[in-house]
Amino acid sequence: MTDSTPNPAGRKPILQALLIADHIYQDRKSGKMIIAGTFTGMYFISKEDAQTPEAQKAMEKMSVTPGHRSGSPYAYINLTEVHGTQDLKLRYANLEDDSTVFQFDIKVQSASPLATHEIHLPLPTLPQKEGVFALELLWHNEEPLGSTRITVKTVKGEGAEES
C-alpha cells in the first residue's frame, strides 16, 4: 500500500528513536548510521559575561568558548510500522509557552509496515536562550509520536553543571 492517504486502519507509526546529535554519518559500505555527540543540554555565555573570573573557570571546565556557536546539529529518527505514506512534522518547541521555534514537514513512504526507516536531517542552529525545549515528532501534524528534551542554561560560574 503506497497511496498518499493515511492508512485505512488508522495505525500510527512506532517511533523507535529520536535523538539530537552533533553529527550523523552513514557508512557507505555497511549502510550503518553513525551518531556522534548526542546531547540533552546546552550551555552558553554572552560575550559580556565571559570576562568574569567565575565564568572563565566554568568555561575552562566545560570547554565553552564565549560567543561560540556549535553549528547545526542533526536529528535522527527511527520509525517502524509505517503504513503507506505518512505525513509527519518535526517541531522544536519552547516548553515554557509551547511556542514553535522551528518545524519541518516530513513525508515517509513504506511498502511494508515491517520495514524500519532511519531518517537523519540537519537542524537549524539551536537558539541560545535559557529554558527547556523539546524536539517533537508529530503524526498527522498533531498527535505526538515522541520527543526529546533539551535544557539550555547560561554559564554563571563554578556552580554550572554538565549534562
Secondary structure per residue as TSV (DSSP state, phi and psi in degrees):
chain	resnum	aa	ss	phi	psi
A	1	M	-	360.0	116.7
A	2	T	-	-132.3	29.5
A	3	D	-	-74.9	168.2
A	4	S	S	-93.3	8.6
A	5	T	S	-95.9	157.7
A	6	P	-	-58.0	153.6
A	7	N	-	-62.0	143.6
A	8	P	T	-61.9	-29.9
A	9	A	T	-79.0	-10.5
A	10	G	-	70.2	21.3
A	11	R	-	-82.7	127.5
A	12	K	-	-85.1	154.1
A	13	P	-	-63.1	159.7
A	14	I	E	-104.6	123.2
A	15	L	E	-85.1	118.9
A	16	Q	E	-96.2	-25.7
A	17	A	E	-160.6	143.0
A	18	L	E	-144.0	113.3
A	19	L	E	-132.1	154.0
A	20	I	E	-114.5	131.8
A	21	A	E	-141.2	160.2
A	22	D	E	-65.5	-40.7
A	23	H	E	-146.0	145.7
A	24	I	E	-135.1	125.9
A	25	Y	E	-122.6	159.0
A	26	Q	E	-122.2	123.0
A	27	D	-	-66.0	125.2
A	28	R	T	-67.7	-34.2
A	29	K	T	-77.3	-49.6
A	30	S	T	-91.9	-21.2
A	31	G	-	81.1	-0.9
A	32	K	-	-69.1	144.7
A	33	M	E	-86.4	136.0
A	34	I	E	-114.5	113.3
A	35	I	E	-108.5	114.5
A	36	A	E	-117.2	129.0
A	37	G	E	77.8	49.9
A	38	T	E	-67.3	148.8
A	39	F	-	-150.3	156.5
A	40	T	S	-127.3	5.0
A	41	G	E	-153.1	155.9
A	42	M	E	-138.8	149.0
A	43	Y	E	-120.2	147.3
A	44	F	E	-145.2	161.6
A	45	I	-	-143.6	138.6
A	46	S	-	-75.3	155.9
A	47	K	T	-60.6	-34.2
A	48	E	T	-66.9	-43.1
A	49	D	G	-75.1	-16.5
A	50	A	G	-67.0	-14.7
A	51	Q	G	-81.7	-14.2
A	52	T	S	-73.6	146.9
A	53	P	H	-60.3	-36.4
A	54	E	H	-63.8	-43.9
A	55	A	H	-66.8	-37.5
A	56	Q	H	-60.5	-44.0
A	57	K	H	-64.2	-43.4
A	58	A	H	-64.0	-40.4
A	59	M	H	-65.4	-39.7
A	60	E	H	-62.7	-44.5
A	61	K	H	-62.4	-38.3
A	62	M	H	-105.9	5.7
A	63	S	T	56.5	45.7
A	64	V	-	-102.9	136.0
A	65	T	-	-109.1	135.4
A	66	P	T	-57.3	131.8
A	67	G	T	71.5	6.1
A	68	H	-	-68.1	135.7
A	69	R	-	-119.9	121.0
A	70	S	-	-74.6	-3.3
A	71	G	-	91.3	-166.8
A	72	S	-	-85.9	120.4
A	73	P	-	-79.2	179.8
A	74	Y	E	-125.0	152.2
A	75	A	E	-106.2	138.9
A	76	Y	E	-117.7	127.4
A	77	I	E	-126.4	132.0
A	78	N	E	-125.1	118.3
A	79	L	E	-124.7	151.2
A	80	T	E	-140.6	177.3
A	81	E	-	59.7	37.4
A	82	V	-	-87.1	116.9
A	83	H	-	-102.2	115.2
A	84	G	E	64.9	-137.5
A	85	T	E	-103.3	128.7
A	86	Q	E	-120.8	136.5
A	87	D	E	-96.8	123.4
A	88	L	E	-123.9	162.4
A	89	K	E	-134.0	131.5
A	90	L	E	-103.3	119.5
A	91	R	E	-126.1	134.3
A	92	Y	E	-107.2	115.9
A	93	A	E	-124.8	147.4
A	94	N	E	-83.0	118.4
A	95	L	T	-75.4	-14.8
A	96	E	T	-65.7	-42.3
A	97	D	T	-126.7	8.2
A	98	D	T	58.9	27.6
A	99	S	E	-83.1	148.4
A	100	T	E	-88.1	125.6
A	101	V	E	-84.9	-47.0
A	102	F	E	-157.8	162.5
A	103	Q	E	-155.4	155.6
A	104	F	E	-131.8	144.1
A	105	D	E	-90.5	137.8
A	106	I	E	-130.0	133.4
A	107	K	E	-114.9	125.2
A	108	V	E	-118.1	131.2
A	109	Q	E	-121.9	136.5
A	110	S	E	-140.4	138.3
A	111	A	S	-84.4	-18.1
A	112	S	-	-143.6	132.2
A	113	P	T	-69.2	-10.4
A	114	L	T	-82.3	-14.0
A	115	A	-	-71.7	152.5
A	116	T	-	-107.8	135.2
A	117	H	E	-116.1	121.7
A	118	E	E	-106.9	124.7
A	119	I	E	-122.6	131.8
A	120	H	E	-132.5	133.6
A	121	L	E	-144.9	146.7
A	122	P	E	-71.2	144.2
A	123	L	-	-109.1	157.4
A	124	P	-	-63.9	163.2
A	125	T	-	-57.8	129.5
A	126	L	-	-72.6	136.9
A	127	P	-	-64.4	142.4
A	128	Q	-	-90.9	76.5
A	129	K	-	-134.4	128.1
A	130	E	S	-62.3	138.6
A	131	G	E	153.2	-174.4
A	132	V	E	-115.2	127.8
A	133	F	E	-123.4	164.4
A	134	A	E	-138.1	136.8
A	135	L	E	-95.3	116.4
A	136	E	E	-117.1	140.2
A	137	L	E	-108.0	120.7
A	138	L	E	-112.3	141.6
A	139	W	E	-101.5	135.6
A	140	H	T	53.0	34.4
A	141	N	T	65.5	7.8
A	142	E	T	-145.6	-37.7
A	143	E	E	-86.2	123.0
A	144	P	E	-68.6	133.3
A	145	L	E	-95.7	-27.7
A	146	G	E	168.4	171.8
A	147	S	E	-155.9	165.1
A	148	T	E	-134.7	140.8
A	149	R	E	-97.9	147.9
A	150	I	E	-127.3	120.4
A	151	T	E	-99.6	125.0
A	152	V	E	-111.8	125.6
A	153	K	E	-128.0	156.0
A	154	T	E	-93.0	135.6
A	155	V	-	-71.9	123.9
A	156	K	-	-123.1	7.0
A	157	G	S	136.3	-160.8
A	158	E	T	-63.9	-22.1
A	159	G	T	-75.4	-4.7
A	160	A	-	-66.6	140.8
A	161	E	-	-106.4	154.1
A	162	E	-	-95.3	154.3
A	163	S	-	-127.8	360.0
